[in-house]
Amino acid sequence: MFKKSALLLTLSIAMVGCSSVTIQPKKMPKIPFEPTYQESRSFYFWGLVGEQRVDVKAVCQGREVQQMQSQQTFADGLLGVLTLGIYAPHTVKVWCK
């Protein structure tokens, strides 16, 4: 019984791993400050359903866009595991200068 529980826990933790995609108009080192905009966006069926767009020009309101990132945080991954992938949110972040 213990081995099955440990295996299930290990698989659950592995499935909740974080991932991110970062887009920068100009190559730069890691940005040391908090994003200007951050919001969780809904996706379904392991991220296969749901199209989300972020208007970075509107978010930055005329300021220069430094970076945009789509990230599956630990909490996002945990929600995906708990719903068996039916609900799979991602967090969107935008940095403005």
Residue pairs with C-beta under 8 A, 6 or more apart in sequence:
12 81
15 77
15 80
15 81
16 74
16 77
16 78
16 80
16 81
17 77
18 71
18 72
18 73
18 74
18 77
19 71
19 72
20 69
20 70
20 71
20 72
21 69
21 70
21 71
22 67
22 68
22 69
23 67
23 68
23 69
24 66
24 67
25 65
25 66
28 66
28 67
31 66
31 67
31 95
33 95
35 69
35 93
35 94
35 95
36 59
36 60
36 94
36 95
36 96
37 54
37 59
37 92
37 93
37 94
37 96
38 91
38 92
38 93
38 94
39 91
39 92
40 76
40 89
40 90
40 91
40 92
41 50
41 52
41 89
41 90
41 91
41 92
42 50
42 52
42 87
42 89
43 49
43 50
43 52
43 87
43 88
43 89
43 90
44 50
44 86
44 87
44 88
45 85
45 86
45 88
46 80
46 85
46 88
47 88
47 90
52 90
52 92
54 68
54 92
54 94
56 65
56 68
56 94
57 65
59 65
59 94
59 96
60 94
60 96
61 96
63 96
63 97
64 96
64 97
65 94
65 95
65 96
65 97
66 95
66 96
66 97
67 93
67 94
67 95
68 92
68 93
68 94
68 95
69 92
69 93
69 94
70 90
70 91
70 92
71 90
71 91
71 92
71 93
72 80
72 88
72 89
72 90
72 91
73 91
76 88
76 89
76 90
76 91
79 87
79 88
79 89
80 87
80 88
80 89
